[in-house]
Amino acid sequence: MLIVLNPQSNAGTALDRWQPVERALRERNTDLEVEMPGDAEQAAKLVRARIEAADGITPDVIVAAGGDGMVNLVLNALMDPATDRPRRGAEALVLGAIGLGSSNDFHKPMRRAAVIADVPVRIDTERAELVDVGKATMLLPDGTRAVRYFLLNASMGLVAAGNHSFNHARGVIGWLKSRNVEAAIVATALSNIATHRPLPVQVRGSDWEHAAPITNVGVLKSVHFAGGMYYDTPVTRADGRFDVNIWQAAGRARILGLIAGLYRGKFSGSALATCYRDSVVELRPAHAAPLELDGEITIVESARLEVLPEVLKVCVA
């Protein structure tokens, strides 16, 4: 078992949270290897080196220890854009995770039995399942194309802007982030709502289109996002579909009401909600805009999102 640890997760508090988890895991696992790469590039190299050393037959687990961004980094190191499958040699590898981040949406819903020292842990290969992976093919502002994969969700609009602000939080919100994550998320949301303008974007599926300005569009493989918010739509990790949840353009008060509902898992009944289900979605904003994938931001001119059904084995509980 290889654990790739990001000690800077959750405003630099991850290492303190990791230490009691490591002690408990070492009592149970004699083959535990822990690496703390200096940056994202080194983390990806560690994962790919492990893949190259694998025989494709012997089961092994690579564990992303950090936030949802760390899970996304390991996912993209595992996947091969040439085949949209795990890289050669990774056929028997399983993706696990230890939630040392702020939101830890990958771990939701959490099982009490899969928590160590208040940290969610998903490393049980006996509970691993093949899950869908989202693929984003993005046109960047410089005219180049890039491919990224995601396990949880993609978004464009208010949520993407909020993720970008939260990831780069400074000052009061940065201080709050290291002490009370949910309060920091709420403060970030309020700040972004105060300056938000509806985003003109064309959202197109296989046989439908939504072309009006929006507050946000979420393309989901998990209903959980931004800490404590969650949708009431039916997507599952292996159903071959996205939920496409659009927040229609609205004033600040109505957006606040919608967000309050999302903390109670209420969305589809809102007058601002438009919901679709599809396996392919295209996003074409009127101008370059942030696209969020599992909490990580890329500025794009457009993006095509598609479901890759049951391509990766993941520890799901």
Summary of the structure (lengths in Angstrom):
residues: 317
radius of gyration: 18.9
end to end distance: 16.7
largest distance: 56.3
contacts: 1081
relative contact order: 0.17
helix: 30%
strand: 36%
